[in-house]
Amino acid sequence: MSRMEDGCCSWGTTGLRTITTWRSRTRPAGGWGRPGCREGVAGLARLHALVAEHLEEDGPELVAVGIETDRGPWVGALVAAGYQVFAVNLVQVARCRERRSVSGAKSDAGDAHTLADLVRTDRHQLRPVAGDSGRAEAVKVLARAHQNLVWERTRHMLRLRSGLREFFPAALAAYGDLTAPDTLALLAAGPDPTSAARLSGAQVTAALTAARRRGVPDKARAILAALRTPQLTQPEVLTAAYAAIVRAQVAVLGTLNAEISRLEGQLDADFGQHPDAEIYLSQPGLGPVTGARVLGEFGDDPDRYADARSRKNYAGTSPITRASGKKKTVLARYVHNDRLLDALYRQAFSALSGSPGARAYYDALRARGTGHNAALRQLANRLVGILHGCLKTRTRYDEAKAWAHHTTGQAAA
């Protein structure tokens, strides 16, 4: 076996070249490692030149690339070049580094050697970068951006709630959802206890009507009564400071609401144009947003998952087994794609009211003493298997077929 001393490339006696690329983060002009592969077109051209020095007359399909990310322009360019690209998880790289050295030393060149060894000796255990379509990639980008904005809105809502609790607790009693349009409109008009108590019934009614609330007269009376309740107050100067914070948070939340709505429309349009959209939307508990998130995280490469078990393992819904001697334990997976698992849990919870089979499956698990979260995870695992079968056969969800064997088993029991 021969290996370059700079830690950028190594190859085995089989003739299969193994090239490791560097992390896709901006670095100084020297680039990653001594060869100096910079970001952008120039850096990629430099990498191709390094690869060409060792290819001789072989084709690019003999090049195996290990990289610590599964997305980005570099990954797309490497796949387009015809290389075998393996996205290696950072935890796998760290464990392999410990296997090669116990000193704890770490360097970029050393990590390049580690990636080279991984894809040279253990590539049969690694997952190659999936060949997802451009439409699926677009759905994933939009779904992640939409979810990021939703999470950001929650953070700002909690900051607003914390500020109101300090000087204006009556607002928390008067308003339910602090991100609702009517709540934001009323907080903008009355950001402190004094100005809020001066709000008229017409102002409150107008805000509720604009937000299309039901039972407007009763809700308006309840809000006014809560805002005019006697309460402890802060010094005037401090109240003014808190009121300025409320105005700022209200403005941010209003902008986030508008952008989330706009991005949701774009996500719905792109997801609707995907050929698998009808199959995803036929599944119980999946709507346009949740379905787009699941499709984006699973991808649409038909060869990515060998069977339903592989898809369940990737989803993180299937359990893992720890066995040693006479001891055997079955545990939930704690290493998973957070975004995908969150969407699958939401699907499972929604399916309880939309699918009789899912409800019966969940109730049977609960009757055996399984906790709510564990039962929901097992239901999500079952729904992933159903989704895999529908995608494999290109058929829509059928309630009778999906739960037939569970219904038969319960009838026999």
N, C-alpha and C positions, 0 to 999 in steps of 0.2 A: 504494500500500500504506500502511496506517495501523498504528500500533503504540502501545500504552499505554506511558507513560514509566516506570511502576513495574516493568516487566519481567515482568509476570504473564501478559499475554495479547497475542497479535498475530493478525492475519488478513490473508489475501490477497484479491485482486480477485475470486476465484471465489465468495466469500461463505462458504467453509468456515471456521468459527471454529476457532482453535487455542489451547487453554488448556494452560498448563504448571502442574503441581502441584509441591509441594516435597517434599524427602526426608522419609521417615517416621521422623524422629528427634525426640526431645523437645527443644523449644527454649524460650527465655524467653517471658514473657507476651506479648511483641510478636509472636510467631509468626514465620513465614517471610515475609520481604518486608514492605513497608509495609502491605498490606491486613490482615495479622494473622490468618491462618488457623491456629488452634490445633489440637492433637490432639483427637480425640473428636467427639461429635455436633455441638457448637457450631462447631468449625472446619469440618466438612463442610457445615453449613448456610450458613456464611459463604461458602464456595467456590461453592456452588450459587447464592447470591445474586449473586456477582460474575459468574457465567456468565450468569445471567438478564438482567443489565443489557445484554448484547450480543446476546442471542438474538432479541429482538423477537418475531416470530411464528413463528420457525423451531423445529423440533423438536430434542430433545437428540441425535438421531443425526447432526446436522451438527457436533457438537462433537468435536474430536480432542484427546485428552489425552496428554501425554508425561510419564512418571514414571520414576524411576530404580530401580524395584523391580517385581517381577511378583507379589507376594503381600502379604498384610496386609489389615486392615479397610478401609483407604482404597481400595485397588485394588478390592476386592469391592464397595464402595459406589459407586465410579465406574462400574464395569461395570453394576451394577444400575440406575443412573440412565439408562442407555441411551447413554452416551458411547462414542466410539471410543477405546480406551485402548491406548497403545503403551508397552511396557516397554523403555526405552532402556538399553543396556549402558553402564556407567560409562566404559569405554575409548572408546566412540563419542562420548560427551559430551566427554571430554577432548580427543580429536582435533578435534572440531568447534570447541571453544573456541580451540584453537591456530589454526584457520583464520580465526576472526573477529578474533583479536587476537594479536599476537606479543610483547606486553609481559610476559606471564606473570601479569597481574592475574587475580584470582579473587574472586568474590562470589556470594552466593545469588541476588541479582537478575540478575547476569550469566549464571549457570547457567540461570535461568528463561528468559532471552532465547535462550540456546543451544538449550534443549529446544524452545522455540517454533519456532525456525527449522528445526530438524530435522524435526519432525512436519509443518511447513507445506510444506517443499520436498522432503523425502526420505522421506515416510511410505511410499512404495511400496517402499522398501528396508528398512523396519522391520517387525518381527514384532509383530502385535497380541497383546494378552494373550489366551491361549487360554480358551475357555469350558469348562473342565474341570468335571466333575460334583463334587458334594460328597463322594461316596464316594472318588473319585480324590484329591481334596485331603486327605481324612482318611488315606488310605493313604500319601501323600507325607509328611505330618506325622509319622505313626508310624514310617515307614521311616527318615526322617532322625534322629528322636530315638533310635531303636534303634541306628543306626550311630554316632551321637555317643557313646552309652554304651559301645559296643564300643571305639571309639577311646580313650575315657577310661580304660577298663579296661587297655588296652595301655600307656598312659602310666604308670599306677600300677604295673603289672607291671614295667616297665623301672626305675622308681624302687626297687621292692623288690629287683630283681636287682642294681642298683648298690650298694644297702646291704649285701646279703649278700656281694657280692664283696669288700667292705672288711674284714669281720670274721668271716664264716662261709662260706667258699668250699665247704666240704664239703656244704652244703645244695644248692648248684647241681649238684653231682655226684650227689647222692642223689635229687633231685626233677627230673622233666622239665618238665612244664607248671606254672608257678608260679601259674596261675589255676585249676587243677583243685581240686575240693572236698577231695580227700584230702590234697593238698599243703597247702592252707590250714589244714586241721584239724591236721596234724602240726606246721606252723610255729607255730600258736597254742599248742600244747602244749609245743613246744620251740623258742623263738625265738632261742636262743643255743647255742653249741657244747656247753656243759656240760649244760644241761637236755635238749638233743636226744640227747646220748649216753646219757642215763638212760632214754630211752623204751624200753618193753618190747616184746617181740614181739607181745603181745596188743593193745597200743595201735595199733601200726602195722597189724596185721592187721584190726582193727576199722575203721580209717579207710579202708583199701583196699576192704574188703567193703561199707562204706556207700556208697562211690563206684562200686560194681559193676564193679570191675576183674577182669580175668582173670589166672590164674596168680598168685593172691595169695601163697602160701607163698614162691615164688621171688622175687617182687618185695619181699616183706617182708624176706627175708634180705639182698638187695642193698642196700636202704635202710639197714638197721641197720649193715651193714658199712661203708657210705660215711660214715655219721654218726659212727661210732666210730674213724675213721681219725685217727691223730695229725696235728695241724696247728698252725701258728703262731697264737698268740692275742694279742689286744689287752689292754691294762690293764683291770682289772675294772670300773672306773667307766665307761670308754669302751664296754665290751661291754654294760653295762646300758643305756647311752643308745641304742646301736644296736638292742638288743632291744626297747626301747620303740617305736622307729620301725617295726620289723618287725610288732609287734602292731597298730599303727595301720594300716599298709598292708594287713595281712591282713583287718582289720575292714572297711576300705573295699572291698577286692576281693570279700569275701563279700557285701556289700550290692549291689555292682554286678552280681555274678552273679545274685542274686535278682531285681533289677529288670530286667535284660536278659531273663531267662527270662519274667518276667511281661509285659513289653512285647512280646516275640516272640509270645506267645500271643494278645494283642490284635491285633497286626499280621496274624497268620495268619487270625484270624476276620474282620477287615474286608476283607482281600484276597480271602478265599474268597467273600465276598458280592458282589464286583464281577462284572458280566457278562462281562468280558474275562479273568477269572482262568483259565478252562479253556484258552483259547488260549495264554496266557503259560506255564502249567504244562506244556503239550504241547511247548514248545520244548526242544531238548536243552540241558542245562546249567542250566536255570532251576528252582529250587525255590521254596518259599513265600516265603522271605526275599529272595533275589535277584530273584525275579519281582516281588515287591512293590516293591522299589527301582526296578526298570526301569519298571514301570507308573507309579509315582509321579512319576518324573522325566520320562517321555515325556508323561504326561497321557493323557486319553481323549477329547479333542475330535477328532471324526472329520475335521474340516476344517483341522486345524492343520498337517498336512504334505501338501503337494500331491502328492508322489510319494515313492518310496523314497529317492531322492537327497537330498531335503530332510530326511528323518528321519536319514539317515546323516551329513549335514553337522551337524545339531544334536547328534547323538551324539558327534561328534568322531572317528569311526573312519575317515572318508573322508580321502584325502590332499588337499593343496593344491598348486597349481602356481605356480611363480615363473618367469616368462619375460621376458627382456629381450634384444632383438636375436637373436643366434644361441644365446644361453645359455638353457637350460630345465632347471629343477630341480623334482623332485617330492618334497615333504616331508610329514612327519606334522603333524597339527594340534596346536598347543600351547595354543590357546585353546579350552577345552571345559568342559563340566560335569563336575567331578571325580567327583562321586558317581555319575553315570550311567556314565561311562567305567570307573570301578572295577568296577561291577556287570557291565558288558559283558565286561570282561577275565576276570572270574571265570566268567562263563557260557562264554566261549570255551575256557578251560582245562578246565572240567568237561566240556564237550561232546566233548573229545578221547577220553574213555573211554566216552561214552554214545552217540555217533553215528558210525557207520562212514564216512558221507559227510564229516563234519567232520574226522575223522582223516585220510582220504585227501587232502582239500584241504590240510590243514596239512602233511602229509608231502610233497606235491608242491611246495609252496612252499619247504620246507627243502631238497629235492633240487636246487632251482634256485639255492641259495646264500643264500636269505633267512634272516636271523637269527630267533631264537626270538621276540623281542618284536614284530618287524615281521610275522612270520607269524601270531602271535596277534592282532595288530591287524587284519590283513586278514581273518582268520577271523571276528572280531567284526563287521567291516563286512558280511561276507556274511550273518551271522546276523541282523543288523538288517534287511537287505533281505528276508530270509525272513519275519521277524516282521511287517514292514509288509504283505507280501502276504497273510499269514494274517489280519491285522486288517482289511484291505480287503475280503477275500472272506468274512470271518466263518467261516473254516474252521480246523480244528486242524492241527498240523504233521504232514506226511507225509514220511518219510525218502526214499522213492523219487522223489517229485515235487521235493523241495527240491534234490536233487543230481543230477537226471537229466542235465542238459546237461554237467555236469562229468564224469560217468561216461561219457557218449557220446564226449566229447572225448578222454578218456584211452584209450578203446577204439580210437578211430580212429588215435591216435598210435601 
